[in-house]
Amino acid sequence: MVAAAVLLAALSLLLSRPVASQRIAPGGTISTDLLAVGDLESRPELWERLQDERRAPPNNANPDYFSPSAAGGRAGEAGEDGLAVFVARVHSNGDPTHFETVDAPPLELRAGFFRPADANVVQEYVVPGDKNRRPYEQEVTVKLWGAGGGGCDGGRGETTQSLPVEGPEGAIYFGEGAGGGYAEATFLLPVGETLHVVVGGGGGSNGSQSHSLGGEGGYNGGHPGKDDETSGGGGGGGMTTVSWSNGTVIAAAFGGDGGGNTSYCTALGGLGASLRGHPRDAGGFVNLDLAVSDDHPKERAVCPGVPAIADLSHDFATLSWDAGTRPPSKEMYVQRYEVSRSEGSYDNGAVVCSGEYKLHSHVRRSVDVSQNATTSIGDLHPATPYCVRIEAFSVEGLQLGAQILPFTTKVAPVNEWVPVTVGQAEAADAFEAGANGDELTSLCEDTTSRPTGRRGHSMTVNPNGEVYLFGGATGQCRCEVDPSTKERHCASKNVYSNELWHYDPLASMFARLERASEAEPWPQGREQHSATQLPNGDIIVIGGMTSADEDNLEIGGGSVLLADVWRMRDPHQISSLVFPTSEEASEEVPPELPSGRIAAHRLSVSLGEGEADMCVHNLRLDVSFEHNCLKGIEHIKLSSAGVDAADLTPQSRKYEAKVFVGSMQSRESECEAASVDLSFWDGAEESVLSRLSIPTSGVFRPASGLGQAFGGLPINGEWELSISSRQAIHPEEHAGRLLSWELQVDAKPCVPTPKWEQLPSPPAAFSPRRQHTAIAVDGSIFISGGSAEGRLNDLWRFDVATNEWTELNSAALRDQWPLNGQASHLGPYGLLVYGGLKSHGPLQQGHDIWLWDLSKEDWAHVPVASTDNGLPRTRYLSSMQFLNDVDILYQRHNITDGKGPLALVFGGDGGLLHNAYPDSYSFFDDVWLLSPGGVRVDGAMDRNRGSVCEPRLTVGSMAWNNGCGWHASFGGTPDECSLRDMLTAAWCRGQYQSFYMS
């Protein structure tokens, strides 16, 4: 298409806002006060005036009109082409408000369109303005004149003068062509929108072909004049139209009729062009759904709706918006959006949008009009201004409007160490001082409330966030009584510990777990062993180093390496139990819900032997009933007398929680009979308090928390459900009936008691070892390397379910790790390692955290931010685990980057020489949290999960079975099984875990 816009008046300042107009008028209209046609021959001045009005287009005194555009042709002359003029009012600088209320007047830009000589073309008009500023839509007035009709080609009739002729019913016919029609309207058009402009051609006077005397119809719809063999009628003028790019016409000015049917020219003139379905005599057409009306001014359409930030981080933003407001027409219905982005800049602290936009995404509008559209933009830079432009398009591809949202991304998260103050269950009771009166050290105090400093211990976390510490080399207070003097002498000794500790991250408290009796099996004290968590919660402990004297675990009297295997069942294992009401209970207590009373229904829970010490961890209440008037339900309450968790005897205290409480608004509603089937659970998304009346179905958070009321309460005992109904004037109308209710309980032991089991020993070829790496993949554990008399380079797979050991090809593992005693954790970001010992001592403080991104197969140093919290001292043989669901920990410890898992670190050795045992102060007992915000930024593993988790690592695949999954029954020799294969296989299964790097 060829654009042929002529700028009529550029940047002329608008002194006052013009009145938005809608106007259409036909051409060729004559005054009704003219004399009769018969007087014209004697009144030539009236004759000329009548002919001039016939030829003149409407609104030809308008300053935007160009003479002689749209005029009808005289007899024997062609009509004039039409005209299109656009007047746009554009706001210049700043960020103006609604154009109705701005103080600064906008600039007025005019553009005129003529029909190019001897060319029938579609021209284009682009709505001016800055897409990066508001308002996005500009006020544009369109003025259109249709083309004039051609004069008739006469001279062969009864007269040589072209005089009007009065026809039947007062109609008057002219030899001159009529002026073109006129249309004017004001529209709110999106900046940058392209309109198609067609300027009508004037009707012809002489026939274009030798066989016809009638004038040719004007371009764009004009009809040709007739031919009566003696004369030819003038051709009708073409119409001038403006339309969307999809062809939808928003305004049109019709063409003028051709001259004819007179004494001078007996042939009929051709009709001027008009839109089908619209009256010709109107002179034009305006799409009233789109135009701004004078009588009923429309508010500026908002399309799309104003976007908002739904989620924002340092490198990611999620936006949400609705379709906004638009006239209810098919052309303006939003179908899709185009989202573009650009980097912004700052001007006096505000984000300015002036850069080039690049397309980000296409978003389709939901069929549910109440649902907002959303898009997410990633790979953004931290603390950087951005601008997002959202453009709306109709079903037919029309650009309906746009919104621009400036924002600044958050500062990049950092890796931050936070020290944890460990809580005390009760004040420690110091031992009595010896006879010599010396002051005892803190190690000779009662340390039952927290573990002493240690190294070489293990740390595991079960799926529910319970943390366990086992073993390690530690300092303990040992006291001896002198038989002769009866004096007790206490001193600190370094020992191999077999203590098992439980750590509660939310309470920041330790609790020592003891065996049920001395007869229960228990592993001997050790350090530098492996402890591996299996998917079912079991913990497998393998090997380590202990004292050569089984009866004296003091360090320094000789040591031996271990190859034994122990399994501990999770002391906090959660079981799911369901307790429905029985038929006997329903028969014992009638299930009616009478008006004005509280109906109580009991459920007795009696667990079998071995399960009686189970307590509530999570609780869900399901209840079903019928009622004739739901507004009469005042409350629903669950209660339990419970039993004492220590000795399982009944308690006098009653625990209760109201799961539903009726509102004042519900009392004003009408009675409604219904069946109710509800569930109450603390983890539900919607609270029952958000409803004005009791819902009839669904899962809701209760009015008061079930966990707060019953958490830790023994399950055994009497449970009671009570439903209170309001007193009614007609009690029989407010009757109800309880159908059923049940408790769904996640239970765990009231007093966690560990149970250890020694598994069969490995084959003789498996050397006793310490500081080895143990990685779990499904139910198998891969044990690699470690130390014995020297460094080991073997690799074994232990299949726990079958107690079967298989030696694998470890060639890919040899000579891989230059450090010893690194605590490591395989998590969502890759393999994170902390600490470690080089030949001259531990790593440098602040440079002791490294990340292995398995998708890149390279190591990267993890920098740590310098904060008032300081840094932990350098160490080796510490322990590290990641904690999930830690929103409370972020708040409690004032960690600014409150997102993602936290690393928990405990203990370690700060000694300078490996295997040196200096005084106990080199064993750390501190607890630290590491917020790995920077690791989330740098690590790309999760984004590359599809490429990292290769099919060859699928357990059972041929590649896996030839290497890491090889079994002797397969025959032959196994392929190499690399550390990356084992780590990636576990990572792809989400089997995150901690271990030592060997």
Stockholm file with secondary structure:
# STOCKHOLM 1.0

chainA/1-998         MVAAAVLLAALSLLLSRPVASQRIAPGGTISTDLLAVGDLESRPELWERLQDERRAPPNNANPDYFSPSAAGGRAGEAGEDGLAVFVARVHSNGDPTHFETVDAPPLELRAGFFRPADANVVQEYVVPGDKNRRPYEQEVTVKLWGAGGGGCDGGRGETTQSLPVEGPEGAIYFGEGAGGGYAEATFLLPVGETLHVVVGGGGGSNGSQSHSLGGEGGYNGGHPGKDDETSGGGGGGGMTTVSWSNGTVIAAAFGGDGGGNTSYCTALGGLGASLRGHPRDAGGFVNLDLAVSDDHPKERAVCPGVPAIADLSHDFATLSWDAGTRPPSKEMYVQRYEVSRSEGSYDNGAVVCSGEYKLHSHVRRSVDVSQNATTSIGDLHPATPYCVRIEAFSVEGLQLGAQILPFTTKVAPVNEWVPVTVGQAEAADAFEAGANGDELTSLCEDTTSRPTGRRGHSMTVNPNGEVYLFGGATGQCRCEVDPSTKERHCASKNVYSNELWHYDPLASMFARLERASEAEPWPQGREQHSATQLPNGDIIVIGGMTSADEDNLEIGGGSVLLADVWRMRDPHQISSLVFPTSEEASEEVPPELPSGRIAAHRLSVSLGEGEADMCVHNLRLDVSFEHNCLKGIEHIKLSSAGVDAADLTPQSRKYEAKVFVGSMQSRESECEAASVDLSFWDGAEESVLSRLSIPTSGVFRPASGLGQAFGGLPINGEWELSISSRQAIHPEEHAGRLLSWELQVDAKPCVPTPKWEQLPSPPAAFSPRRQHTAIAVDGSIFISGGSAEGRLNDLWRFDVATNEWTELNSAALRDQWPLNGQASHLGPYGLLVYGGLKSHGPLQQGHDIWLWDLSKEDWAHVPVASTDNGLPRTRYLSSMQFLNDVDILYQRHNITDGKGPLALVFGGDGGLLHNAYPDSYSFFDDVWLLSPGGVRVDGAMDRNRGSVCEPRLTVGSMAWNNGCGWHASFGGTPDECSLRDMLTAAWCRGQYQSFYMS
#=GR chainA/1-998 SS CCCCEEEEEEEEECSSCCCCCEEEECSSCCCTTSCCGGGTTTCHHHHHHHHHHHHCCTTTTSTTCCTTTTCCCCTTSCCCCCEEEEEEEECCSSCCCCTTTCSSCCEEEEEEECCCTTCCCCEEEECCSCTTSSCCEEEEEEEEECCCCCCCBCSSSSCSSCCCEECGGGCEECSSCCCCCEEEEEEEEETTCEEEEECCCCCCSSCSSTTCCSCCCCTTTCCCCCBCSSCBCCCCCCCEEEECTTSCEEEEECCCCCCCSSSSCCSCCCCCCCCTTSCGGGCEEECTTTEECSSSCCCCCBCSCCCEEEEECSSCEEEEECCCBCCSSGGGCEEEEEEEEEECEEETTEEECCSCCEEEEEEECCSSTTSCEEEEECSCCTTCEEEEEEEEEETTCCEEEEEEEEEECCCCCCEEEEEECCBCSSCCCBCCCCTTCCCCCGGGBCCTTSCCCEESCEEEECTTSCEEEECCEEEEEEEEECTTTCCEEEEEEEEECCCEEEEETTTTEEEEECCSSTTSCCCCCCBSCEEEECTTSCEEEEEEEEESCTTCCBTTSCEEEEEEEEEEECTTCCEEEEEECCHHHHHHSCCEECTTSEEEEEEEECCCTTCTTEEEEEEEEEEEEEESCGGGEEEEEEEECCBCTTTCCBCSCCEEEEEEECCHHHHTSCCCCEEEEEEEETTCSSBGGGCSSCCSEEEEBCSSCHHHHHTTCBSCEEEEEEEEECCCSSGGGGCEEEEEEEEEEEEEESSCCCEEEEECCCCTTSCCCBSCEEEEETTEEEEECCBSSSBCCCEEEEEGGGTEEEECBCGGGTTCCCCBSEEEEEETTEEEEECCEETTEECCTTCCEEEEETTTTEEEECCCCCCTTCCCCCCBSCEEEEECSCHHHHHHTTCSSCCSCEEEEEEEECCSSTTCCCCGGGEEEEEEEEEEHHHHHHCCTTTTHHHHSCGGGSTTSHHHHHTTTCCGGGCSCCCBCCHHHHHHHHHHTTCCEEEEEC
#=GC SS_cons         CCCCEEEEEEEEECSSCCCCCEEEECSSCCCTTSCCGGGTTTCHHHHHHHHHHHHCCTTTTSTTCCTTTTCCCCTTSCCCCCEEEEEEEECCSSCCCCTTTCSSCCEEEEEEECCCTTCCCCEEEECCSCTTSSCCEEEEEEEEECCCCCCCBCSSSSCSSCCCEECGGGCEECSSCCCCCEEEEEEEEETTCEEEEECCCCCCSSCSSTTCCSCCCCTTTCCCCCBCSSCBCCCCCCCEEEECTTSCEEEEECCCCCCCSSSSCCSCCCCCCCCTTSCGGGCEEECTTTEECSSSCCCCCBCSCCCEEEEECSSCEEEEECCCBCCSSGGGCEEEEEEEEEECEEETTEEECCSCCEEEEEEECCSSTTSCEEEEECSCCTTCEEEEEEEEEETTCCEEEEEEEEEECCCCCCEEEEEECCBCSSCCCBCCCCTTCCCCCGGGBCCTTSCCCEESCEEEECTTSCEEEECCEEEEEEEEECTTTCCEEEEEEEEECCCEEEEETTTTEEEEECCSSTTSCCCCCCBSCEEEECTTSCEEEEEEEEESCTTCCBTTSCEEEEEEEEEEECTTCCEEEEEECCHHHHHHSCCEECTTSEEEEEEEECCCTTCTTEEEEEEEEEEEEEESCGGGEEEEEEEECCBCTTTCCBCSCCEEEEEEECCHHHHTSCCCCEEEEEEEETTCSSBGGGCSSCCSEEEEBCSSCHHHHHTTCBSCEEEEEEEEECCCSSGGGGCEEEEEEEEEEEEEESSCCCEEEEECCCCTTSCCCBSCEEEEETTEEEEECCBSSSBCCCEEEEEGGGTEEEECBCGGGTTCCCCBSEEEEEETTEEEEECCEETTEECCTTCCEEEEETTTTEEEECCCCCCTTCCCCCCBSCEEEEECSCHHHHHHTTCSSCCSCEEEEEEEECCSSTTCCCCGGGEEEEEEEEEEHHHHHHCCTTTTHHHHSCGGGSTTSHHHHHTTTCCGGGCSCCCBCCHHHHHHHHHHTTCCEEEEEC
//
